[in-house]
């Protein structure tokens, strides 16, 4: 993602939180928004899918203390005295990244052509902050003027670059090692357990080289859906079918786990279809915590019964004739 994107997009508004929101408030807002717009709940809805990606993009920045600090600084510059146009050739001159590219001779964005006399890499965020009154002086700072490579300060790092890769749900849940080719280079990296679709991982020193060292690689993960499993943070979710008699009389079912093992889950008598049972400590194992397994039971209704089975159902209906499962529904609907 480019600096111009950060200038244009209000990630706080995307998540619906204030600019001084705590990390916990940001995480809570992200989870609520992600559940609301998850593609599983909006199949074939392009707008919901795009909103879901925007939510993941916003969270990946605001959930990282360093990226959040940089984002706030970029937004502050954009709303303060320094003004930049969003595109080339418009009123006000060159775009946000073009100005930095011409000053530092580097990649304000991937593929930017170095300016004459400039360095090989793009500007470091610290250099940008120094220019606009941050630490180190900037325009009105310490003697020596600009505090970036070639102007009296440390040399600038190379440009950050972006890439995407697609991994399976199982690899995202359990962690994996991947190899990908970026800018003609093969990079091997470890994907931690518990990553989610749209999450960004910063690989330090894997970007373009520069006088002050290599920049970073921002890797976006596209996680494939699984036909059985889904994840909610570190919690795993699975839907397990049970028969009508198992729901009425109770039973114990063997539920598969991601590692190939199974766990026994007790279904109490009278369990309705759609109820979720929790098994502690059987979810995803991440560096931060171990999640739970959420088992939603779904009563399987036979599509065809005959003979003794049909007679048994008819006898049951007669025996329960005095019970009304919809009792109180009309009154509740009229409130």
Phi, psi and omega per residue, in radians:
X1 nan 2.416 -3.067
X2 -1.554 2.891 3.084
X3 -1.116 -0.557 3.115
X4 -1.116 -0.657 3.078
X5 -1.056 -0.750 3.129
X6 -1.103 -0.631 3.141
X7 -1.190 -0.620 -3.047
X8 -1.462 -0.485 -2.977
X9 -1.824 2.286 3.096
X10 -1.687 1.637 -3.078
X11 -1.169 -0.516 3.103
X12 -1.135 -0.709 3.124
X13 -1.183 -0.619 3.124
X14 -1.049 -0.726 -3.137
X15 -1.519 -0.197 3.119
X16 1.308 0.641 3.126
X17 -2.190 2.863 3.110
X18 -1.420 2.876 -3.098
X19 -1.195 -0.336 3.103
X20 -1.807 0.375 -3.133
X21 -1.113 2.525 3.103
X22 -1.326 2.905 3.121
X23 -1.058 -0.643 3.138
X24 -1.179 -0.690 3.117
X25 -1.149 -0.666 3.116
X26 -1.143 -0.771 3.132
X27 -1.113 -0.732 -3.141
X28 -1.109 -0.747 3.131
X29 -1.149 -0.690 3.125
X30 -1.083 -0.808 -3.110
X31 -1.076 -0.722 3.138
X32 -1.137 -0.767 -3.138
X33 -1.188 -0.700 -3.125
X34 -1.134 -0.706 3.091
X35 -1.130 -0.683 -3.089
X36 -1.138 -0.688 -3.034
X37 -1.900 0.238 -3.114
X38 -1.054 2.384 -3.121
X39 -0.965 -0.468 3.126
X40 -1.107 -0.503 3.140
X41 -1.608 -0.176 -3.115
X42 -2.365 1.119 -3.124
X43 -1.073 2.415 3.103
X44 1.046 0.462 3.097
X45 -1.904 1.748 -3.050
X46 -1.109 -0.653 -3.126
X47 -1.154 -0.740 3.121
X48 -1.141 -0.670 3.129
X49 -1.125 -0.736 3.132
X50 -1.161 -0.685 3.102
X51 -1.113 -0.692 3.128
X52 -1.089 -0.707 3.117
X53 -1.171 -0.683 3.112
X54 -1.097 -0.682 3.130
X55 -1.118 -0.786 3.111
X56 -1.104 -0.688 3.126
X57 -1.100 -0.800 -3.134
X58 -1.104 -0.749 -3.094
X59 -1.182 -0.660 -3.104
X60 -1.092 -0.511 3.116
X61 -1.470 -0.867 -3.053
X62 -1.278 -0.346 3.134
X63 -1.457 -0.198 3.118
X64 -1.799 2.016 -3.051
X65 -0.968 -0.749 -3.108
X66 -1.175 -0.823 3.133
X67 -1.126 -0.639 3.136
X68 -1.123 -0.721 3.108
X69 -1.084 -0.752 3.128
X70 -1.155 -0.720 3.141
X71 -1.083 -0.797 3.134
X72 -1.070 -0.665 3.137
X73 -1.163 -0.761 3.117
X74 -1.072 -0.779 -3.138
X75 -1.144 -0.634 3.123
X76 -1.145 -0.695 3.096
X77 -1.102 -0.712 -3.102
X78 -1.192 -0.505 -3.107
X79 -1.730 -0.022 -3.125
X80 -1.691 -2.474 -3.063
X81 -1.248 -0.539 -3.106
X82 -1.458 2.235 -3.093
X83 -2.085 2.439 -3.128
X84 -2.341 2.499 3.043
X85 -1.417 2.727 -3.074
X86 -1.404 -0.286 -3.077
X87 -2.493 -3.122 -3.103
X88 -1.481 2.469 2.978
X89 1.394 -0.028 -3.114
X90 -1.425 -3.135 3.100
X91 -1.052 2.374 3.113
X92 1.711 -0.057 3.032
X93 1.684 -2.613 -3.008
X94 -1.266 2.849 -3.138
X95 -1.308 2.979 -3.102
X96 -0.901 -0.916 -3.080
X97 -1.285 -0.574 3.140
X98 -1.096 -0.656 3.125
X99 -1.102 -0.824 3.121
X100 -1.134 -0.634 -3.124
X101 -1.117 -0.730 -3.113
X102 -1.233 -0.557 -3.139
X103 -1.279 -0.733 -2.996
X104 -1.878 -0.068 3.075
X105 1.175 0.600 -3.040
X106 -2.540 -2.901 -2.977
X107 -1.480 1.492 2.891
X108 -1.045 -0.413 3.030
X109 -2.597 2.744 -3.120
X110 -0.989 2.307 3.101
X111 1.594 0.030 -3.137
X112 -1.164 2.489 -3.124
X113 -1.510 2.235 -3.125
X114 -1.043 2.489 3.077
X115 -1.373 2.723 -3.138
X116 -0.986 2.255 3.090
X117 1.443 -0.050 -3.069
X118 -1.487 3.014 3.114
X119 -1.376 3.068 -3.099
X120 -1.407 -0.395 -3.057
X121 -2.000 3.032 -3.123
X122 -1.454 2.985 -3.089
X123 -1.251 2.482 3.008
X124 -1.384 2.630 -3.106
X125 -1.067 -0.593 3.112
X126 -1.091 -0.654 3.112
X127 -1.114 -0.710 -3.134
X128 -1.126 -0.712 3.133
X129 -1.130 -0.674 3.127
X130 -1.095 -0.644 -3.132
X131 -1.080 -0.599 -3.022
X132 -1.907 0.627 2.986
X133 1.602 0.220 3.109
X134 -1.451 -2.810 -3.123
X135 -1.081 2.403 3.103
X136 1.795 -0.223 2.989
X137 1.999 -0.922 -3.091
X138 1.176 -2.458 -3.119
X139 -1.147 -0.619 -3.081
X140 -1.957 0.478 -3.015
X141 -1.631 -2.494 -3.055
X142 -1.172 2.773 3.116
X143 -0.995 2.485 -3.134
X144 2.051 -0.105 3.066
X145 1.235 -2.287 -3.094
X146 -1.009 2.493 -3.106
X147 -1.936 0.660 3.130
X148 -2.014 3.097 -3.109
X149 -0.967 2.285 3.128
X150 1.579 -0.054 -3.115
X151 -2.244 0.501 3.048
X152 1.816 -0.223 -3.136
X153 -1.861 -2.970 3.121
X154 -1.165 2.641 -3.136
X155 -1.140 2.605 -3.081
X156 -1.304 2.539 3.041
X157 -1.264 2.886 3.063
X158 -1.248 2.991 -3.076
X159 -1.289 2.552 2.955
X160 -1.284 2.581 3.078
X161 -2.249 2.829 -3.101
X162 -2.116 2.622 3.087
X163 -2.680 2.839 3.095
X164 -2.237 2.634 3.027
X165 -2.579 2.661 -3.103
X166 -1.918 2.282 3.122
X167 -2.281 2.798 -3.142
X168 -1.318 2.839 3.110
X169 -1.063 -0.730 -3.111
X170 -1.102 -0.743 3.119
X171 -1.138 -0.666 3.117
X172 -1.162 -0.663 -3.100
X173 -1.287 -0.701 -3.024
X174 -1.774 -0.195 -3.076
X175 1.528 2.611 -3.105
X176 -2.811 2.948 3.024
X177 -1.905 2.313 -3.107
X178 -2.203 2.785 3.027
X179 -2.181 2.339 3.095
X180 -2.484 2.716 -3.133
X181 -1.842 2.142 -3.116
X182 -2.327 2.215 -3.131
X183 0.937 0.642 3.117
X184 1.366 0.076 3.135
X185 -1.955 2.507 3.068
X186 -1.640 2.159 -3.087
X187 -2.048 2.307 3.059
X188 -1.927 2.278 -3.129
X189 -2.567 2.787 3.124
X190 -1.722 2.211 3.064
X191 -1.633 2.099 -3.093
X192 -1.215 2.738 3.113
X193 -1.177 2.497 3.038
X194 1.568 0.258 3.088
X195 -1.296 2.759 -3.095
X196 -2.136 2.911 -3.123
X197 -1.079 2.300 3.141
X198 1.532 -0.086 -3.110
X199 -1.213 2.540 3.119
X200 -1.916 2.368 3.099
X201 -2.054 2.275 3.121
X202 -1.639 2.071 3.090
X203 -1.791 1.801 -3.028
X204 -1.248 2.390 3.099
X205 1.355 0.168 -3.133
X206 -1.837 0.157 3.112
X207 -1.560 -2.693 -3.133
X208 -1.378 2.557 -3.097
X209 -1.333 2.690 3.127
X210 -2.693 3.054 -3.107
X211 -1.007 -0.592 -3.109
X212 -1.700 0.244 -3.113
X213 1.964 3.012 -3.093
X214 -1.381 2.612 3.034
X215 -1.348 -2.890 -3.092
X216 -1.902 2.799 3.026
X217 -1.893 2.146 3.081
X218 -1.711 1.882 -3.031
X219 -1.780 2.093 3.093
X220 -1.663 2.330 -3.085
X221 -1.812 2.211 2.997
X222 -1.816 1.944 -3.063
X223 -1.704 2.200 3.132
X224 -1.229 2.579 3.070
X225 -1.298 2.663 3.119
X226 -1.949 2.481 -3.113
X227 -1.190 -0.317 -3.082
X228 -2.084 -0.792 -3.018
X229 -1.655 2.666 2.895
X230 -2.520 2.820 -3.084
X231 -2.177 2.519 3.035
X232 -2.278 1.608 -2.988
X233 1.169 -2.180 3.104
X234 -1.612 -0.009 3.142
X235 -1.547 2.459 3.067
X236 -1.765 2.513 3.111
X237 -2.191 2.453 3.113
X238 -2.593 2.517 3.077
X239 -1.860 2.237 -3.077
X240 -2.101 2.162 3.098
X241 -1.337 2.479 3.031
X242 -2.318 2.756 3.141
X243 -1.412 2.908 -3.115
X244 -1.084 -0.772 -3.116
X245 -1.169 -0.567 3.090
X246 -1.161 -0.655 3.120
X247 -1.186 -0.677 -3.096
X248 -1.315 -0.826 -3.017
X249 -1.643 -0.259 -3.088
X250 1.557 2.704 -3.132
X251 -2.895 3.100 2.997
X252 -2.184 2.190 -3.087
X253 -2.011 2.588 3.073
X254 -1.583 2.064 -3.097
X255 -1.856 2.224 -3.133
X256 -1.193 2.633 3.072
X257 -2.009 2.849 -3.096
X258 -1.088 -0.537 -3.093
X259 -1.440 0.091 3.126
X260 1.658 -0.197 3.104
X261 -1.467 -3.126 3.082
X262 -2.292 2.811 3.064
X263 -2.311 2.448 3.134
X264 -1.485 2.224 -3.123
X265 -2.102 2.188 -3.119
X266 -1.490 2.198 3.087
X267 -1.783 1.955 -3.098
X268 -1.155 2.674 3.063
X269 -1.004 2.475 3.123
X270 1.337 0.408 3.125
X271 -1.323 2.128 3.138
X272 -1.346 2.734 3.073
X273 -1.127 2.359 -3.141
X274 1.721 -0.140 3.126
X275 -1.262 2.489 -3.135
X276 -1.889 2.234 3.114
X277 -1.882 2.412 -3.073
X278 -1.859 2.352 3.039
X279 -2.028 1.935 -3.046
X280 -1.178 2.432 3.005
X281 1.318 0.211 -3.134
X282 -1.966 0.353 3.095
X283 -1.660 -2.574 -3.134
X284 -1.366 2.515 3.091
X285 -1.844 1.902 -3.141
X286 -2.014 3.085 3.112
X287 -1.127 -0.536 -3.063
X288 -1.518 -0.664 -3.105
X289 -2.899 3.001 3.036
X290 -1.929 2.191 -3.092
X291 -1.480 -3.094 3.135
X292 -1.908 2.852 3.049
X293 -1.758 2.181 3.121
X294 -1.883 1.982 -3.090
X295 -1.845 1.978 3.093
X296 -1.693 2.114 -3.125
X297 -1.574 2.442 -3.136
X298 -2.246 2.075 -3.098
X299 -1.266 2.141 3.120
X300 -1.510 2.103 -3.125
X301 -1.686 2.181 3.128
X302 -1.062 2.412 3.121
X303 -1.461 -0.283 -3.129
X304 -2.662 2.183 3.063
X305 -2.263 2.602 3.110
X306 -2.710 2.982 3.083
X307 1.082 -2.345 -3.069
X308 -1.092 -0.623 3.135
X309 -1.119 -0.770 3.127
X310 -1.119 -0.709 3.137
X311 -1.111 -0.673 3.132
X312 -1.140 -0.693 3.111
X313 -1.156 -0.710 3.119
X314 -1.130 -0.695 3.091
X315 -1.113 -0.685 3.115
X316 -1.123 -0.772 3.124
X317 -1.041 -0.717 3.135
X318 -1.174 -0.688 -3.120
X319 -1.189 -0.508 -3.124
X320 -1.808 0.393 -3.079
X321 -1.066 -0.467 -3.122
X322 -1.412 -0.121 -3.132
X323 -1.716 2.347 3.133
X324 -2.050 1.863 -3.122
X325 -1.169 -0.267 -3.134
X326 -1.832 0.282 3.134
X327 -1.046 2.269 3.101
X328 1.497 -0.063 -3.091
X329 -1.150 -0.813 -3.107
X330 -1.096 -0.710 -3.137
X331 -1.144 -0.732 -3.141
X332 -1.160 -0.633 -3.140
X333 -1.210 -0.443 -3.092
X334 -1.484 -0.094 -3.114
X335 -1.238 nan nan
